[in-house]
Amino acid sequence: MWRSMEMSIYEIWNEVDLYMNDKLIQPDPILDEVLKANQEAELPAIDVSPSQGKFLHLLASLKGAKRILEIGTLGGYSTIWLARALPKDGQLITLELSAHHAEVARANLKRAGVNHLVEVIVGPGLDTLAVLKDRGTDPFDLIFIDADKPNNPNYLKWALELSKRGSLIICDNVVRQGHVVNSESEDENVKGIRQFMNALAQEKRISATAIQTVGSKGYDGFIVGIVE
């Protein structure tokens, strides 16, 4: 008899995640090595889950994205999922504040054989986004926001500046274990997400929806929007 009554809700979420991954995601030693390298380099264990990584890959593939912008590289795990959806002449620009994280990411991108498709830029995200705009960077087909949450409202503004009609904008970690609904929260991450949500609610240039997620990463969610 299945032991669901003996398991916590988190254990159930995790077990279901593992089951779905086993059925739907092919074993990938390279991605396993990437996660191991991130751990050995003492990066925070905040990568997207395998199922979330494949979700990003599928969205990029469905979009037929040739140009992708990622705000927040970490060790390059999500970067690899996205880059694998690019055509041979595609490009992914990923922004990372930490030089150490960027160094680990570059090694991982090379390990995965997608480094020729990806440019890792080190520095404060808002500064780098302004530079991209100033140098006349072509609009991106897909923009993935997964960096410091207090700046999410600013990242949304820049995402709209660097996109075009039909571009996808995706933002991770918007549920925060349900704390997003707490208007009295003093958590700067929650405050950033709530400000981001308020900006989305008032923004006429994008149509968006939320997808709540549970699994090995706990209770969280994505925002997915299309620029109109």
Beta strands, then each sheet from edge to edge (+ up, - down):
strand 1: 67-71
strand 2: 91-96
strand 3: 118-122
strand 4: 142-145
strand 5: 168-172
strand 6: 206-215
strand 7: 218-227
sheet 1: 3+ 2+ 1+ 4+ 5+ 7- 6+
end
